[in-house]
Amino acid sequence: MKKIDSDQKYHVFVSVNQKKIQVEKIFVRIEGGFFWLPNVKYAEVTGIETSSNKIITERMLLK
């Protein structure tokens, strides 16, 4: 989490596949499992890539 000078708000940043992304939304796909131990198939991070200012979505497969 980092405060940005341009808007004086805090934003979350992550690195996915060698890309730094300012997070706008996270989606987690769950199929089955239990309440305390869900079976997570993948997670998607959508946000703005800091180097190009393009909106991108990166999917991380979880096993």
N, CA, C and O atoms as a CHARMM CRD file, in Angstrom:
* protein
*
  252
    1    1 MET  N      0.85200  -1.15600   0.00000 PROA 1      0.00000
    2    1 MET  CA     0.00000   0.00000   0.00000 PROA 1      0.00000
    3    1 MET  C      0.90500   1.22800   0.00000 PROA 1      0.00000
    4    1 MET  O      1.89000   1.30200   0.73400 PROA 1      0.00000
    5    2 LYS  N      0.54300   2.17500  -0.83700 PROA 2      0.00000
    6    2 LYS  CA     1.38200   3.37000  -0.98100 PROA 2      0.00000
    7    2 LYS  C      0.48600   4.57300  -1.28300 PROA 2      0.00000
    8    2 LYS  O     -0.48000   4.46900  -2.03900 PROA 2      0.00000
    9    3 LYS  N      0.82000   5.70400  -0.68400 PROA 3      0.00000
   10    3 LYS  CA     0.09100   6.93500  -0.94700 PROA 3      0.00000
   11    3 LYS  C      0.65300   7.59200  -2.20400 PROA 3      0.00000
   12    3 LYS  O      1.86300   7.78600  -2.32700 PROA 3      0.00000
   13    4 ILE  N     -0.23900   7.93300  -3.13500 PROA 4      0.00000
   14    4 ILE  CA     0.15500   8.52400  -4.40400 PROA 4      0.00000
   15    4 ILE  C      0.02000  10.03900  -4.30900 PROA 4      0.00000
   16    4 ILE  O     -1.00100  10.55000  -3.84900 PROA 4      0.00000
   17    5 ASP  N      1.05400  10.75400  -4.74500 PROA 5      0.00000
   18    5 ASP  CA     1.06900  12.20900  -4.65000 PROA 5      0.00000
   19    5 ASP  C     -0.01900  12.86300  -5.50400 PROA 5      0.00000
   20    5 ASP  O     -0.58200  13.88500  -5.11000 PROA 5      0.00000
   21    6 SER  N     -0.31700  12.28400  -6.66500 PROA 6      0.00000
   22    6 SER  CA    -1.24900  12.93500  -7.58900 PROA 6      0.00000
   23    6 SER  C     -2.66500  13.05000  -7.04300 PROA 6      0.00000
   24    6 SER  O     -3.34500  14.04300  -7.30300 PROA 6      0.00000
   25    7 ASP  N     -3.13000  12.03400  -6.27700 PROA 7      0.00000
   26    7 ASP  CA    -4.50000  12.10300  -5.75900 PROA 7      0.00000
   27    7 ASP  C     -4.57500  12.03800  -4.23000 PROA 7      0.00000
   28    7 ASP  O     -5.66300  12.08700  -3.65700 PROA 7      0.00000
   29    8 GLN  N     -3.41300  11.92800  -3.57200 PROA 8      0.00000
   30    8 GLN  CA    -3.32600  11.88700  -2.10900 PROA 8      0.00000
   31    8 GLN  C     -4.15200  10.74700  -1.50200 PROA 8      0.00000
   32    8 GLN  O     -4.67000  10.87100  -0.39300 PROA 8      0.00000
   33    9 LYS  N     -4.27200   9.63100  -2.24200 PROA 9      0.00000
   34    9 LYS  CA    -4.98300   8.44900  -1.76400 PROA 9      0.00000
   35    9 LYS  C     -4.02300   7.27100  -1.71700 PROA 9      0.00000
   36    9 LYS  O     -2.98500   7.26200  -2.37800 PROA 9      0.00000
   37   10 TYR  N     -4.39900   6.27500  -0.91500 PROA 10     0.00000
   38   10 TYR  CA    -3.59500   5.06300  -0.82200 PROA 10     0.00000
   39   10 TYR  C     -4.05300   4.05100  -1.86500 PROA 10     0.00000
   40   10 TYR  O     -5.24900   3.89500  -2.11000 PROA 10     0.00000
   41   11 HSD  N     -3.08200   3.36100  -2.48100 PROA 11     0.00000
   42   11 HSD  CA    -3.36400   2.34200  -3.49000 PROA 11     0.00000
   43   11 HSD  C     -2.53100   1.10500  -3.17900 PROA 11     0.00000
   44   11 HSD  O     -1.46200   1.19500  -2.57500 PROA 11     0.00000
   45   12 VAL  N     -3.03600  -0.04900  -3.60000 PROA 12     0.00000
   46   12 VAL  CA    -2.32900  -1.31200  -3.40900 PROA 12     0.00000
   47   12 VAL  C     -1.60900  -1.67000  -4.70500 PROA 12     0.00000
   48   12 VAL  O     -2.17500  -1.55100  -5.79200 PROA 12     0.00000
   49   13 PHE  N     -0.35500  -2.10900  -4.58200 PROA 13     0.00000
   50   13 PHE  CA     0.45000  -2.51700  -5.73000 PROA 13     0.00000
   51   13 PHE  C      0.90700  -3.95100  -5.52700 PROA 13     0.00000
   52   13 PHE  O      1.24700  -4.35400  -4.41500 PROA 13     0.00000
   53   14 VAL  N      0.91400  -4.72400  -6.61800 PROA 14     0.00000
   54   14 VAL  CA     1.43400  -6.08600  -6.59500 PROA 14     0.00000
   55   14 VAL  C      2.32000  -6.30000  -7.81400 PROA 14     0.00000
   56   14 VAL  O      2.21700  -5.57900  -8.80700 PROA 14     0.00000
   57   15 SER  N      3.18700  -7.29200  -7.72600 PROA 15     0.00000
   58   15 SER  CA     3.99600  -7.69900  -8.86900 PROA 15     0.00000
   59   15 SER  C      3.51000  -9.06400  -9.33100 PROA 15     0.00000
   60   15 SER  O      3.50600 -10.02600  -8.56300 PROA 15     0.00000
   61   16 VAL  N      3.09700  -9.13900 -10.60000 PROA 16     0.00000
   62   16 VAL  CA     2.62100 -10.38700 -11.19100 PROA 16     0.00000
   63   16 VAL  C      3.28900 -10.53700 -12.54900 PROA 16     0.00000
   64   16 VAL  O      3.19900  -9.64400 -13.39200 PROA 16     0.00000
   65   17 ASN  N      3.96200 -11.66700 -12.76500 PROA 17     0.00000
   66   17 ASN  CA     4.64800 -11.92700 -14.03700 PROA 17     0.00000
   67   17 ASN  C      5.56800 -10.77600 -14.43800 PROA 17     0.00000
   68   17 ASN  O      5.53300 -10.32000 -15.58100 PROA 17     0.00000
   69   18 GLN  N      6.37100 -10.31900 -13.52200 PROA 18     0.00000
   70   18 GLN  CA     7.33600  -9.22700 -13.72500 PROA 18     0.00000
   71   18 GLN  C      6.66800  -7.90900 -14.12100 PROA 18     0.00000
   72   18 GLN  O      7.29600  -7.06800 -14.76300 PROA 18     0.00000
   73   19 LYS  N      5.41200  -7.72300 -13.74600 PROA 19     0.00000
   74   19 LYS  CA     4.69900  -6.46800 -14.00500 PROA 19     0.00000
   75   19 LYS  C      4.23000  -5.89100 -12.68300 PROA 19     0.00000
   76   19 LYS  O      3.68500  -6.60800 -11.84300 PROA 19     0.00000
   77   20 LYS  N      4.44400  -4.58900 -12.49800 PROA 20     0.00000
   78   20 LYS  CA     3.94000  -3.91300 -11.30000 PROA 20     0.00000
   79   20 LYS  C      2.55500  -3.36700 -11.62200 PROA 20     0.00000
   80   20 LYS  O      2.39000  -2.59900 -12.56900 PROA 20     0.00000
   81   21 ILE  N      1.56200  -3.76600 -10.83100 PROA 21     0.00000
   82   21 ILE  CA     0.16500  -3.43400 -11.11100 PROA 21     0.00000
   83   21 ILE  C     -0.43000  -2.69600  -9.92200 PROA 21     0.00000
   84   21 ILE  O     -0.27600  -3.11200  -8.77300 PROA 21     0.00000
   85   22 GLN  N     -1.11300  -1.59400 -10.21500 PROA 22     0.00000
   86   22 GLN  CA    -1.90500  -0.89000  -9.20900 PROA 22     0.00000
   87   22 GLN  C     -3.27300  -1.57000  -9.20500 PROA 22     0.00000
   88   22 GLN  O     -4.01500  -1.47000 -10.18200 PROA 22     0.00000
   89   23 VAL  N     -3.60900  -2.25400  -8.12700 PROA 23     0.00000
   90   23 VAL  CA    -4.79200  -3.11400  -8.06300 PROA 23     0.00000
   91   23 VAL  C     -6.08300  -2.30600  -8.07400 PROA 23     0.00000
   92   23 VAL  O     -6.24800  -1.36000  -7.30400 PROA 23     0.00000
   93   24 GLU  N     -6.99300  -2.69700  -8.95700 PROA 24     0.00000
   94   24 GLU  CA    -8.33600  -2.13300  -9.00300 PROA 24     0.00000
   95   24 GLU  C     -9.35600  -3.16000  -8.51200 PROA 24     0.00000
   96   24 GLU  O    -10.33100  -2.81100  -7.84800 PROA 24     0.00000
   97   25 LYS  N     -9.11300  -4.45800  -8.85500 PROA 25     0.00000
   98   25 LYS  CA   -10.05700  -5.49700  -8.46400 PROA 25     0.00000
   99   25 LYS  C     -9.34800  -6.84000  -8.41200 PROA 25     0.00000
  100   25 LYS  O     -8.41100  -7.09000  -9.17200 PROA 25     0.00000
  101   26 ILE  N     -9.80900  -7.71700  -7.49400 PROA 26     0.00000
  102   26 ILE  CA    -9.30100  -9.08200  -7.38100 PROA 26     0.00000
  103   26 ILE  C    -10.49300 -10.03100  -7.43600 PROA 26     0.00000
  104   26 ILE  O    -11.49800  -9.81700  -6.75800 PROA 26     0.00000
  105   27 PHE  N    -10.37300 -11.08800  -8.25400 PROA 27     0.00000
  106   27 PHE  CA   -11.40900 -12.10800  -8.36500 PROA 27     0.00000
  107   27 PHE  C    -10.77600 -13.44800  -8.02000 PROA 27     0.00000
  108   27 PHE  O     -9.70800 -13.78300  -8.53200 PROA 27     0.00000
  109   28 VAL  N    -11.43200 -14.21900  -7.15300 PROA 28     0.00000
  110   28 VAL  CA   -10.93500 -15.53900  -6.76300 PROA 28     0.00000
  111   28 VAL  C    -11.97000 -16.57300  -7.15900 PROA 28     0.00000
  112   28 VAL  O    -13.12300 -16.49100  -6.73600 PROA 28     0.00000
  113   29 ARG  N    -11.56100 -17.56800  -7.98400 PROA 29     0.00000
  114   29 ARG  CA   -12.45200 -18.64400  -8.42600 PROA 29     0.00000
  115   29 ARG  C    -12.31400 -19.82200  -7.47400 PROA 29     0.00000
  116   29 ARG  O    -11.23400 -20.39300  -7.32700 PROA 29     0.00000
  117   30 ILE  N    -13.42900 -20.18100  -6.82600 PROA 30     0.00000
  118   30 ILE  CA   -13.45800 -21.28100  -5.86600 PROA 30     0.00000
  119   30 ILE  C    -14.41100 -22.34500  -6.39400 PROA 30     0.00000
  120   30 ILE  O    -15.54100 -22.04800  -6.78100 PROA 30     0.00000
  121   31 GLU  N    -13.93700 -23.59600  -6.40300 PROA 31     0.00000
  122   31 GLU  CA   -14.77700 -24.72300  -6.80500 PROA 31     0.00000
  123   31 GLU  C    -14.69900 -25.79000  -5.72900 PROA 31     0.00000
  124   31 GLU  O    -13.71100 -26.51800  -5.63300 PROA 31     0.00000
  125   32 GLY  N    -15.73600 -25.87900  -4.92900 PROA 32     0.00000
  126   32 GLY  CA   -15.79000 -26.91000  -3.88600 PROA 32     0.00000
  127   32 GLY  C    -14.93400 -26.57600  -2.68300 PROA 32     0.00000
  128   32 GLY  O    -14.60400 -25.42200  -2.41300 PROA 32     0.00000
  129   33 GLY  N    -14.58600 -27.64400  -1.97100 PROA 33     0.00000
  130   33 GLY  CA   -13.82600 -27.47100  -0.74700 PROA 33     0.00000
  131   33 GLY  C    -14.75100 -27.24900   0.43400 PROA 33     0.00000
  132   33 GLY  O    -15.93700 -27.57600   0.38200 PROA 33     0.00000
  133   34 PHE  N    -14.20100 -26.69400   1.49100 PROA 34     0.00000
  134   34 PHE  CA   -14.93600 -26.43200   2.71300 PROA 34     0.00000
  135   34 PHE  C    -14.79800 -24.96500   3.08700 PROA 34     0.00000
  136   34 PHE  O    -13.97600 -24.24300   2.52200 PROA 34     0.00000
  137   35 PHE  N    -15.60500 -24.53500   4.03600 PROA 35     0.00000
  138   35 PHE  CA   -15.58600 -23.12700   4.45600 PROA 35     0.00000
  139   35 PHE  C    -14.18600 -22.67600   4.85300 PROA 35     0.00000
  140   35 PHE  O    -13.73000 -21.62200   4.40800 PROA 35     0.00000
  141   36 TRP  N    -13.50300 -23.45100   5.67900 PROA 36     0.00000
  142   36 TRP  CA   -12.16900 -23.06800   6.15100 PROA 36     0.00000
  143   36 TRP  C    -11.06400 -23.51400   5.20500 PROA 36     0.00000
  144   36 TRP  O     -9.91700 -23.09300   5.35600 PROA 36     0.00000
  145   37 LEU  N    -11.39700 -24.37200   4.21600 PROA 37     0.00000
  146   37 LEU  CA   -10.39600 -24.86700   3.27800 PROA 37     0.00000
  147   37 LEU  C    -11.01300 -24.96500   1.88100 PROA 37     0.00000
  148   37 LEU  O    -11.27500 -26.06300   1.38900 PROA 37     0.00000
  149   38 PRO  N    -11.24500 -23.80200   1.24200 PROA 38     0.00000
  150   38 PRO  CA   -11.85400 -23.82600  -0.09100 PROA 38     0.00000
  151   38 PRO  C    -10.86700 -24.32800  -1.13900 PROA 38     0.00000
  152   38 PRO  O     -9.65400 -24.23700  -0.95000 PROA 38     0.00000
  153   39 ASN  N    -11.38400 -24.85200  -2.23200 PROA 39     0.00000
  154   39 ASN  CA   -10.56000 -25.29800  -3.35200 PROA 39     0.00000
  155   39 ASN  C    -10.44900 -24.13400  -4.34400 PROA 39     0.00000
  156   39 ASN  O    -11.32100 -23.95100  -5.19400 PROA 39     0.00000
  157   40 VAL  N     -9.37700 -23.35700  -4.22900 PROA 40     0.00000
  158   40 VAL  CA    -9.17700 -22.17400  -5.06800 PROA 40     0.00000
  159   40 VAL  C     -8.52300 -22.59600  -6.37700 PROA 40     0.00000
  160   40 VAL  O     -7.42800 -23.15900  -6.37100 PROA 40     0.00000
  161   41 LYS  N     -9.19200 -22.32800  -7.50900 PROA 41     0.00000
  162   41 LYS  CA    -8.67300 -22.68100  -8.82400 PROA 41     0.00000
  163   41 LYS  C     -7.70500 -21.62400  -9.34900 PROA 41     0.00000
  164   41 LYS  O     -6.62500 -21.95500  -9.83900 PROA 41     0.00000
  165   42 TYR  N     -8.09300 -20.35400  -9.24500 PROA 42     0.00000
  166   42 TYR  CA    -7.22400 -19.28000  -9.71100 PROA 42     0.00000
  167   42 TYR  C     -7.65600 -17.95800  -9.09100 PROA 42     0.00000
  168   42 TYR  O     -8.74400 -17.83500  -8.52800 PROA 42     0.00000
  169   43 ALA  N     -6.77200 -16.97400  -9.21200 PROA 43     0.00000
  170   43 ALA  CA    -7.07500 -15.60400  -8.79300 PROA 43     0.00000
  171   43 ALA  C     -6.71600 -14.67600  -9.94700 PROA 43     0.00000
  172   43 ALA  O     -5.68600 -14.85700 -10.59700 PROA 43     0.00000
  173   44 GLU  N     -7.55800 -13.69200 -10.19700 PROA 44     0.00000
  174   44 GLU  CA    -7.28600 -12.69400 -11.23100 PROA 44     0.00000
  175   44 GLU  C     -7.11600 -11.33200 -10.59000 PROA 44     0.00000
  176   44 GLU  O     -7.89800 -10.92800  -9.72900 PROA 44     0.00000
  177   45 VAL  N     -6.08400 -10.63300 -11.02100 PROA 45     0.00000
  178   45 VAL  CA    -5.83600  -9.27300 -10.55100 PROA 45     0.00000
  179   45 VAL  C     -6.01600  -8.35000 -11.74700 PROA 45     0.00000
  180   45 VAL  O     -5.35800  -8.51300 -12.77500 PROA 45     0.00000
  181   46 THR  N     -6.91000  -7.38300 -11.60500 PROA 46     0.00000
  182   46 THR  CA    -7.12900  -6.38300 -12.64900 PROA 46     0.00000
  183   46 THR  C     -6.68600  -5.04100 -12.10400 PROA 46     0.00000
  184   46 THR  O     -7.00300  -4.67000 -10.97400 PROA 46     0.00000
  185   47 GLY  N     -5.94300  -4.32000 -12.93500 PROA 47     0.00000
  186   47 GLY  CA    -5.46900  -3.01700 -12.49500 PROA 47     0.00000
  187   47 GLY  C     -4.70000  -2.31500 -13.59100 PROA 47     0.00000
  188   47 GLY  O     -4.77100  -2.67500 -14.76600 PROA 47     0.00000
  189   48 ILE  N     -3.97000  -1.31200 -13.17600 PROA 48     0.00000
  190   48 ILE  CA    -3.22500  -0.47500 -14.10400 PROA 48     0.00000
  191   48 ILE  C     -1.74800  -0.83800 -14.00200 PROA 48     0.00000
  192   48 ILE  O     -1.15400  -0.76600 -12.92600 PROA 48     0.00000
  193   49 GLU  N     -1.15900  -1.22900 -15.13300 PROA 49     0.00000
  194   49 GLU  CA     0.27100  -1.51600 -15.15600 PROA 49     0.00000
  195   49 GLU  C      1.00800  -0.18000 -15.04100 PROA 49     0.00000
  196   49 GLU  O      0.78300   0.73300 -15.83600 PROA 49     0.00000
  197   50 THR  N      1.88100  -0.07600 -14.05600 PROA 50     0.00000
  198   50 THR  CA     2.50200   1.22100 -13.74800 PROA 50     0.00000
  199   50 THR  C      3.43500   1.70800 -14.84800 PROA 50     0.00000
  200   50 THR  O      3.58600   2.91800 -15.01600 PROA 50     0.00000
  201   51 SER  N      4.06800   0.80900 -15.60500 PROA 51     0.00000
  202   51 SER  CA     5.02400   1.25100 -16.62700 PROA 51     0.00000
  203   51 SER  C      4.34700   1.79200 -17.87900 PROA 51     0.00000
  204   51 SER  O      4.91500   2.63900 -18.56800 PROA 51     0.00000
  205   52 SER  N      3.12800   1.31000 -18.18700 PROA 52     0.00000
  206   52 SER  CA     2.46900   1.72000 -19.43100 PROA 52     0.00000
  207   52 SER  C      1.12100   2.41400 -19.22700 PROA 52     0.00000
  208   52 SER  O      0.54600   2.93800 -20.18100 PROA 52     0.00000
  209   53 ASN  N      0.61600   2.42200 -18.00100 PROA 53     0.00000
  210   53 ASN  CA    -0.70600   2.97600 -17.66900 PROA 53     0.00000
  211   53 ASN  C     -1.85500   2.28900 -18.41100 PROA 53     0.00000
  212   53 ASN  O     -2.91700   2.88200 -18.59800 PROA 53     0.00000
  213   54 LYS  N     -1.64200   1.03500 -18.83600 PROA 54     0.00000
  214   54 LYS  CA    -2.69300   0.26000 -19.48500 PROA 54     0.00000
  215   54 LYS  C     -3.40800  -0.59300 -18.45300 PROA 54     0.00000
  216   54 LYS  O     -2.80000  -1.06100 -17.49000 PROA 54     0.00000
  217   55 ILE  N     -4.70900  -0.79500 -18.66000 PROA 55     0.00000
  218   55 ILE  CA    -5.47400  -1.68000 -17.79600 PROA 55     0.00000
  219   55 ILE  C     -5.22900  -3.11000 -18.25300 PROA 55     0.00000
  220   55 ILE  O     -5.41200  -3.44200 -19.42400 PROA 55     0.00000
  221   56 ILE  N     -4.81000  -3.95600 -17.30900 PROA 56     0.00000
  222   56 ILE  CA    -4.53200  -5.34300 -17.63700 PROA 56     0.00000
  223   56 ILE  C     -5.13500  -6.25900 -16.59100 PROA 56     0.00000
  224   56 ILE  O     -5.42400  -5.84700 -15.46800 PROA 56     0.00000
  225   57 THR  N     -5.32000  -7.52000 -16.98600 PROA 57     0.00000
  226   57 THR  CA    -5.77200  -8.56000 -16.07700 PROA 57     0.00000
  227   57 THR  C     -4.76300  -9.69200 -16.12900 PROA 57     0.00000
  228   57 THR  O     -4.44100 -10.19500 -17.20600 PROA 57     0.00000
  229   58 GLU  N     -4.26800 -10.09000 -14.98100 PROA 58     0.00000
  230   58 GLU  CA    -3.32200 -11.19800 -14.87500 PROA 58     0.00000
  231   58 GLU  C     -3.98000 -12.30300 -14.05600 PROA 58     0.00000
  232   58 GLU  O     -4.52200 -12.04800 -12.98000 PROA 58     0.00000
  233   59 ARG  N     -3.93100 -13.54800 -14.57800 PROA 59     0.00000
  234   59 ARG  CA    -4.49800 -14.69200 -13.88700 PROA 59     0.00000
  235   59 ARG  C     -3.37400 -15.53100 -13.29400 PROA 59     0.00000
  236   59 ARG  O     -2.38700 -15.84100 -13.96100 PROA 59     0.00000
  237   60 MET  N     -3.54700 -15.89400 -12.02000 PROA 60     0.00000
  238   60 MET  CA    -2.58300 -16.74800 -11.33600 PROA 60     0.00000
  239   60 MET  C     -3.25800 -18.06900 -11.02900 PROA 60     0.00000
  240   60 MET  O     -4.22200 -18.11400 -10.26400 PROA 60     0.00000
  241   61 LEU  N     -2.76200 -19.14500 -11.61800 PROA 61     0.00000
  242   61 LEU  CA    -3.30700 -20.47300 -11.36900 PROA 61     0.00000
  243   61 LEU  C     -2.78600 -20.98100 -10.04200 PROA 61     0.00000
  244   61 LEU  O     -1.59100 -20.88500  -9.76000 PROA 61     0.00000
  245   62 LEU  N     -3.67300 -21.51900  -9.23000 PROA 62     0.00000
  246   62 LEU  CA    -3.29400 -22.03200  -7.90600 PROA 62     0.00000
  247   62 LEU  C     -3.63300 -23.52500  -7.86500 PROA 62     0.00000
  248   62 LEU  O     -4.67700 -23.94600  -8.36200 PROA 62     0.00000
  249   63 LYS  N     -2.76500 -24.29800  -7.28400 PROA 63     0.00000
  250   63 LYS  CA    -3.00300 -25.74800  -7.21200 PROA 63     0.00000
  251   63 LYS  C     -3.10300 -26.20700  -5.79800 PROA 63     0.00000
  252   63 LYS  O     -3.30200 -27.39600  -5.54700 PROA 63     0.00000
